[in-house]
């Protein structure tokens, strides 16, 4: 009696840099039990392709155009609940890690991860395990109490632009300086600031700065001694 062939793990690559996708795809193609079934360059494309190709594991970047990785993860949990998500990103701040885990990611690795470690992570996640690098593991441990419940309520999702504005506000820039730095209008900056305050229920620059520091978005060295409301 012939032994049935083991089905390959189907992987969907989601990253806005073609050269990154090609590099990952080239290595995964050397693995007999892994198969890259499709690629996506942004969140919206990932949602469509996840429904079409039914991947087992989705390899997901965080910073992408149109729809960032965090929002994509949230939507994928409803659109493709069968797929397990592994974040592969250059970012390693607390906010990204914590929100990724809360939204359902099963792993979190940096892009400087070795090819062998990436392969092991994909296989582990497909097998029902979790896989976090050292920094992410510490964040996960901090985020959960002994009974396994989240230590704090889930914060709202911020867009990439809102994060950029928040960081610059925390670094002491005025609305006009933020607008000049990002190449947007002052009124647009004010709108982003208002949305940030509404989403976070924080209504002072000092409060926004404290939030940014607590979530690893800025360091104390880049924050002015006494943030002023503008």
C-alpha positions as CSV (number, residue, x, y, z in Angstrom):
1,X,0.0,0.0,0.0
2,X,1.4,3.4,-1.0
3,X,1.8,6.0,1.7
4,X,-0.1,9.2,1.0
5,X,2.0,12.2,0.2
6,X,2.0,14.9,3.0
7,X,0.3,18.0,1.9
8,X,2.5,21.1,1.7
9,X,1.8,24.0,4.0
10,X,0.3,26.8,1.8
11,X,1.8,30.2,2.5
12,X,0.6,33.6,1.4
13,X,3.3,36.3,1.4
14,X,2.2,39.9,2.2
15,X,4.8,42.6,1.9
16,X,4.9,45.8,-0.2
17,X,8.5,45.3,-1.3
18,X,8.8,42.9,-4.3
19,X,12.5,42.2,-3.6
20,X,11.6,41.0,0.0
21,X,8.8,38.8,-1.4
22,X,11.1,37.3,-4.0
23,X,13.8,36.6,-1.4
24,X,11.4,34.8,0.9
25,X,9.8,33.0,-1.9
26,X,13.1,31.8,-3.3
27,X,14.1,30.3,0.1
28,X,10.7,28.7,0.9
29,X,10.6,27.1,-2.6
30,X,13.6,25.0,-1.4
31,X,11.4,23.4,1.3
32,X,9.5,20.4,0.0
33,X,6.7,20.8,2.6
34,X,6.2,24.5,2.0
35,X,4.5,26.2,-0.9
36,X,4.0,29.9,-1.6
37,X,0.5,29.9,-3.2
38,X,0.2,33.6,-3.7
39,X,1.6,37.1,-2.9
40,X,0.1,40.5,-2.0
41,X,1.6,43.9,-1.8
42,X,-0.9,45.5,0.6
43,X,-3.7,44.7,3.0
44,X,-6.6,45.0,0.6
45,X,-4.9,42.6,-1.8
46,X,-4.1,40.3,1.0
47,X,-7.8,40.1,2.0
48,X,-8.9,39.2,-1.5
49,X,-6.1,36.6,-2.1
50,X,-6.6,35.0,1.3
51,X,-10.2,34.2,0.4
52,X,-9.2,32.9,-3.0
53,X,-6.1,30.7,-2.2
54,X,-7.1,29.6,1.4
55,X,-3.5,29.7,2.8
56,X,-2.5,27.8,5.9
57,X,-0.1,30.5,7.0
58,X,0.0,34.2,6.1
59,X,3.4,35.9,6.4
60,X,2.5,39.5,7.1
61,X,4.4,42.8,7.2
62,X,3.2,45.7,9.4
63,X,3.9,48.8,7.4
64,X,2.1,48.8,4.0
65,X,0.2,51.2,1.9
66,X,-3.6,51.5,1.8
67,X,-4.2,49.3,4.8
68,X,-1.6,48.6,7.4
69,X,-0.8,45.1,8.7
70,X,-2.6,45.5,12.0
71,X,-5.9,46.4,10.4
72,X,-5.3,43.6,7.8
73,X,-4.8,41.1,10.6
74,X,-8.1,42.2,12.3
75,X,-10.0,41.7,9.0
76,X,-8.3,38.5,8.2
77,X,-9.5,36.9,11.4
78,X,-13.0,37.3,10.0
79,X,-12.2,36.8,6.3
80,X,-9.9,33.8,6.7
81,X,-10.2,32.5,10.2
82,X,-8.5,29.2,9.2
83,X,-5.3,30.9,8.4
84,X,-2.6,31.4,11.0
85,X,-0.7,34.7,10.9
86,X,3.0,35.2,11.3
87,X,4.2,38.8,11.5
88,X,7.6,39.4,9.8
89,X,8.6,43.1,10.1
90,X,11.4,45.5,10.7
91,X,9.5,47.0,13.7
92,X,9.9,45.8,17.2
93,X,8.1,48.4,19.4
94,X,5.7,47.4,22.1
95,X,2.6,48.8,20.5
96,X,2.9,46.8,17.3
97,X,3.7,43.6,19.1
98,X,0.9,43.9,21.6
99,X,-1.7,44.8,19.1
100,X,-0.6,42.0,16.7
101,X,-1.0,39.4,19.4
102,X,-4.4,40.8,20.6
103,X,-5.7,40.7,17.1
104,X,-4.7,37.1,16.6
105,X,-1.2,36.8,15.2
106,X,0.4,33.5,16.2
107,X,4.0,34.7,15.8
108,X,6.2,37.9,15.6
109,X,9.6,38.0,14.1
110,X,12.0,40.6,12.8
111,X,13.1,40.7,9.1
112,X,16.7,40.0,10.2
113,X,15.5,36.5,11.3
114,X,17.6,33.7,9.7
115,X,16.0,31.8,6.8
116,X,16.1,28.6,8.9
117,X,14.4,30.2,11.8
118,X,11.6,31.6,9.5
119,X,11.0,28.1,8.1
120,X,10.8,26.6,11.7
121,X,8.4,29.4,12.7
122,X,6.0,28.7,9.8
123,X,6.0,25.0,10.5
124,X,5.5,25.6,14.3
125,X,2.6,28.0,13.8
126,X,1.0,25.6,11.3
127,X,1.2,22.9,13.9
128,X,-0.7,25.0,16.4
129,X,2.2,26.5,18.3
130,X,3.2,30.1,18.8
131,X,6.5,31.7,17.8
132,X,7.8,35.0,19.1
133,X,11.3,36.4,19.2
134,X,12.8,37.4,22.6
135,X,11.4,41.0,22.6
136,X,7.9,39.9,21.5
137,X,7.9,37.1,24.1
138,X,8.6,39.7,26.9
139,X,5.8,41.9,25.7
140,X,3.4,38.9,25.5
141,X,4.3,37.9,29.0
142,X,3.6,41.5,30.2
143,X,0.3,41.7,28.4
144,X,-1.3,38.8,30.1
145,X,-2.1,38.2,33.7
146,X,-1.7,34.9,35.5
147,X,-5.3,33.9,34.6
148,X,-4.6,34.4,30.9
149,X,-6.7,37.5,30.4
150,X,-5.4,40.7,28.8
151,X,-3.9,42.9,31.4
152,X,-5.3,46.0,29.8
153,X,-8.2,46.8,27.5
154,X,-7.3,46.6,23.8
155,X,-6.3,50.0,22.6
156,X,-7.8,51.3,19.3
157,X,-6.1,50.7,16.0
158,X,-4.1,53.7,14.8
159,X,-3.4,54.3,11.1
160,X,0.2,54.7,9.9
161,X,-0.3,58.4,9.4
162,X,-1.8,58.8,12.9
163,X,1.2,57.0,14.3
164,X,3.5,59.4,12.4
165,X,1.7,62.4,13.8
166,X,1.7,61.0,17.3
167,X,5.4,60.4,17.3
168,X,6.2,63.9,16.0
169,X,3.8,65.5,18.6
170,X,5.5,63.5,21.3
171,X,8.9,64.7,20.1
172,X,7.7,68.3,20.7
173,X,6.8,69.5,17.2
174,X,3.9,72.0,16.7
175,X,1.1,71.4,14.3
176,X,2.8,73.5,11.6
177,X,6.1,71.7,12.2
178,X,4.4,68.3,11.9
179,X,2.7,69.4,8.7
180,X,6.0,70.6,7.2
181,X,7.8,67.4,8.2
182,X,5.1,65.1,6.6
183,X,4.3,67.3,3.7
184,X,0.6,67.8,4.6
185,X,-1.6,70.8,5.4
186,X,-1.8,72.2,8.9
187,X,-5.6,71.6,8.9
188,X,-5.0,67.9,8.0
189,X,-2.5,67.7,10.9
190,X,-5.1,69.1,13.2
191,X,-7.6,66.6,12.0
192,X,-5.2,63.7,12.7
193,X,-4.5,65.1,16.1
194,X,-8.2,65.4,16.9
195,X,-8.8,61.8,15.8
196,X,-5.8,60.6,17.9
197,X,-7.2,62.3,21.0
198,X,-10.7,60.8,20.4
199,X,-9.4,57.3,19.7
200,X,-7.1,57.2,22.7
201,X,-9.4,59.4,25.0
202,X,-6.3,61.5,25.7
203,X,-6.7,65.3,25.4
204,X,-3.3,66.7,26.2
205,X,0.1,66.6,24.5
206,X,1.6,65.4,27.8
207,X,-0.9,62.5,27.7
208,X,-0.1,61.6,24.1
209,X,3.6,61.7,24.9
210,X,3.2,59.4,27.8
211,X,1.2,57.0,25.6
212,X,3.8,57.1,22.9
213,X,6.6,56.4,25.4
214,X,4.7,53.6,27.2
215,X,4.1,51.8,23.8
216,X,7.7,52.1,22.6
217,X,6.9,54.6,19.8
218,X,9.4,57.1,21.1
219,X,12.3,57.1,23.6
220,X,12.8,59.4,26.5
221,X,15.9,60.8,24.8
222,X,13.8,62.3,21.9
223,X,11.1,63.8,24.1
224,X,11.4,67.4,25.3
225,X,11.5,67.8,29.1
226,X,8.1,69.5,29.3
227,X,5.7,68.8,26.4
228,X,3.4,71.8,25.8
229,X,-0.1,71.8,24.4
230,X,-0.3,73.7,21.2
